[in-house]
Amino acid sequence: MPQLREVRRWPTLGARATIALSALLFAAVFALRLSDSNVGDAEGALFIVPIGVLALRFRLRGALIGALVALALVIVWGEVDPDVSLLTTGYVVRAITLITVATLLGTFVEHRRRLEEGIVRYYDASLDLLASGTIHGRFIRVNPAWERTLGYSPQTLYETTFIDLVHPDDRESTIVEAKQLLRRGQAMIGFRNRVRAADGSYCWLEWNASMSGEVIHALARDVTALRAAEDQLANNARTLEAMIVERTRELDDARAETLRQLALAAEYRDDETYQHTERVGHVAARIALGLELPAGQVTLLRQAAPLHDVGKLAIPDRILLKPGKLTVEEYEVMKTHTELGARLLSSGSSPVLQMAALIAATHHERWDGKGYPQGLSGESIPLVGRIVAVADVFDALIHDRPYKKAWPFEDALAEIERSAGTQFDPRVVKAFLKLRDDLQRLRDELGEVEARGFGLSKDGRPQYTLPRRRGDFLEHVDRHAPRTEVIARRSAVGG
């Protein structure tokens, strides 16, 4: 197959052959002129042929020499032919015509040669792999960059089908791209595949290709280093993402521990077991699951519910720890713990603290509107507040407090059921009561069973006790619940 520089040279002859051919053409034109005096001014057009031959070989210089030779022959013709009588102006016109034609031909050839030389220099020096090939995948011509990059000589490439050089894993996609190029004429832009080098390694090449008749013209660029950098960047991104996930988990754990300690500080003063907040959080989360709330909201509720009584930090011990019944004035002070807790928690920006503030403000509201602090009723009470209200009262009933003894488990359940529709949301109560039917299976999540399923209170009565540790089910919810869902639906929970 011809190389590019061979294609450039084919119209030219050697210097001696060009001179000989030009002399022969000049002689033929001159003889024709002498043999027929009726030819008139046709010699000007005929002399263009040998002038063009000289221009192709010697460029502008050869064309001008050819014009001078032609002019000399015209003068000789005028002197030797008795039938020809040319005035000085006739010679001048012919001289101008021949020189002008020679200059145009020579200038055109000069520009064409310079363009060809520039193309050849680019073709040879280009770092990109330039190639032309047939529609059957055979190379027609390649530039030296192929040998520099892949190590194959041009002759080796001409004897090889391109697809044989492509990595086996990339052949299918390469064939698909080639079919689109051949059938639809759709240019191939930015396609990447791996091509085998002479040493057996593979280089990543990025292709741009187009069709011209039955020939495919392609430009490939070695992007092996770029591909390695992209892979490294992707690996770094995955590593960074993993680090962010781990750091986020650590921050979540630290936040959860901080919230737990804050809740413990609130309950430390009036709960002898210091577990009330955890128990309320567990029961509230289990009720939420029974109401089929999204897992993310369940997790958020479990973290926020323990903070429902954080406002009690501001209640004096003489009221909070009073063993007897509170006076009207003392009860009014006690009720302020809801607003104080909401005010404290609402200053936080995290979803947990925002939900905790909502719970703190509404967990003493009643379904019938007789609760505090705002006297809300029915659906106007946020759902999280209605859930925690049931969990809080249930836990308070079955545990000792400074002002009362623990109730038996069944009595506490009956009291919750009796208060549905007055103090509590009937739908929340229904979900809560279903926990009783499945109590044995939920033992590790809701409590530890002692003495035939129940512990004993100080006076010997059966007592239901909830552990501080979290059960397997709630641990699973915490690990896998989508926290982003909580933020998007926090307003819905409030309804």
QUIQUI-V277522 format. One line per field, one symbol per residue. phi: phi as a letter, one per 40 degrees, with the letter a starting at -180 (. if undefined). A space follows every 50 residues. Layout:
# QUIQUI-V277522
phi=???
This chain:
# QUIQUI-V277522
phi=.ccccccccccbbccccccccccccccccccccccacccgcccccccccc cccccccbgcccccccccccccccccdccccccbbbcdcccccccccccc cccccccccdcccccccccccccccccccbabacccgbcbabcccccccb gccdcccccbcdccccddcbcccccccccccccbgcccbgcbabbccccg cbbcbbbbaabagbbbbbbbbcbdcccccccccccccccccccccccccc cccccccccccccccccdcbbccfbdcccccccccccccccgcddccccc ccccdcccbcccccccccccbccccccccccccdccccccccccccccbc dccccccccdcbcbcbdcgccacbgcafcccddcccccdccccdccccbc bdbaccccdcccccccccccgbcbcdcccccccccccbccccdccbibbb fggacbcccgcdbcbbcccccdcccccccbccccccccbcccccc
